Amino acid sequence: MRIGLLSDTHSFLDDRIFTHFEECDEIWHAGDFGNMEVLMRLREFKPLRGVYGNIDDKKIQAEVPLDLRFECEGVPVFMTHIGGYPGRYNPRVKKILQENPPVNGLFISGHSHILKIMPDPVLHFLHINPGACGNEGWHQVKTLVRFTLEKGKIDAVQVIELGKRGR
């Protein structure tokens, strides 16, 4: 299963996203869609899994949850928008992760606009924050992540840069 991961679109979809995610089986969005148009365009393009972020209104919150837990190709996944990262988790998420970590799987979050791909050696999973691919925020470069899930393994992780914010 090939996954295209993005976050923090803030009501903007760079058309290059569709080219980079053409070969993906699913798109995952780690929150801050910004508006329903972004959610609907992604959903019309590929199967979509996502969570709402702190800027998303009640319409988006009715479409996607705050937290999402699932298994894909034998890989456990926990996704939320405001989550932090290994060693600096959000207090709410830290409790969830300590009680029920996605062992040998993925913890995905957005919010910070900072691209991070790093293991949690204590809780035994890979953390991915795809950075931000919208034009709002303080990030300088818009980023996406692609990866493959197969037989319980995470493989072929790629970072894609879309160029400077605002272009």
N, C-alpha and C positions, 0 to 999 in steps of 0.2 A: 504494500500500500504506500503510495507516494503522497506526502502531505506538504501543502503550502501553508506556512504559518505567517500571520501578520498581526499587527496591533496598532492601536492609536491612529486610526485613519482620520479621525476628527472631521468627518463629512467630506473627505476628499479621497478619490480613488485614482491613482496614477494608472493610465491605460497599460503601462508596461507590466503591471501586476498580472494581467490576463495572459500575456505572452509567457512570463516566467512560470505561471501556474498551469499552463495549457496541459502539460503531461501529468499533472497531479490528479489523484483520485478524489481527494477531499481538500477543502480549505478550512483552516481553523483560525478564528479571530479571537485574540485575547483581550478584547474590550476597548471601549471608547470608539464605537462605530461613528458616532456623531449624528447620524440621521438614518431614517428608514431606507432611503435610496441606496446607501452603501450596503446595508444588510441585504436588500432585495437584489441588487445587481450581483453580489457575490453568490447568493442563493440560486439565482437563475443560471449562473455560470457552472457551478459545481456543487455537490453536496457540501453543506456548511455546518460546522459545529462552532459555537462561540459562547462567550459570556459577556454580560454587560459591564460597562465601566462607569466611573464616577460622573462622566458628562452625559451619559445616555439617559434619555427620557423614559417615561412610563410606557410608551409604545414599544420601544426596544426591549425594555425590561419584561414586557409581556411575551416577547418572542424568544428571548434567551435568558438563562439563569445567571445568578451571581457566581455560583460555583458549578463546575461540571466535572463529573467523575465517570469514566468509562474505560473500557479495554478495547484496544485496537490491535489486531494481529498478535495477540498474546502480550501486549505491552500495556500495563496499567498507566492511566493518565489522570492527573488532577490539574484542572485549569481554573484560574480566577484572575481578575484584573489586577487588584492591588495585593501583591503577595510578598514582595521582597525577594531575597536570594539567600543562598547558603551562608549562614553566619549572621544574617540581618533580615530575618523574616518579619513580616507584619505580625503583631501579637495574635490577632484572630487566626491567621493562617498557620502560625507556628504551632498553636494548640492542635489544629486539625492535622497537620503534618506529623506531629509527634504521636498522636493517637492512631493515625491510620495513613502512614506514608505510602506512596506509590512505589513500593520496593522494586528495584531493577526496571523502573519505568521513567515517566516524565512528570515533572512539575513545571507547568507553563504559566507565566504571568506577563503582564504588560505594565502600563502606567508610568514607569520611570523614563521612558523614551531612550533607555540605555540598552543597547544590544549586549546580552550576556548569555554565554553557553558554558556552563560549569557543573561539575559533579558535586553532589552533597555526599561526602565520604562517611558521614555519620548515619544519615537516613537512607543511603544507598539508592539514589536516583539521579537523573540528569535534569538540571534546571535549564530552561530556555526562556529568555525574554527576547523576542524578535526585534526589539527597538521600536521605532515609530516609522510609519510610512506615509503619514499625512503631512500637511504643511504647517500645522499649528504646533507650537511647543518650542523648546529651546534646542532640540537636537539639530545638528548641522547636516547630517546625511540621512536620507530615508533608507530604511533597511527592511528586508524580508528574510525568511529562513525557509529552506526546503530540506526534507529528509525522508528517509524510507523506513518503514516498520515492516519487519518480516520475521516470523517464527520467534517472537519474543525479543527481538533485537532491534536496536536503533542504529541506523547506518546511513552513510552517504549524506551527512549533514553539510549543507551549503549555506553560506551567507551571501545574499544578493544586495548590492548597493544600487539604489535607483538615482543617485545623484543628490545634489544639494537640495535642502528643504526650500520650497517655494518655486521649484521648477518642474 
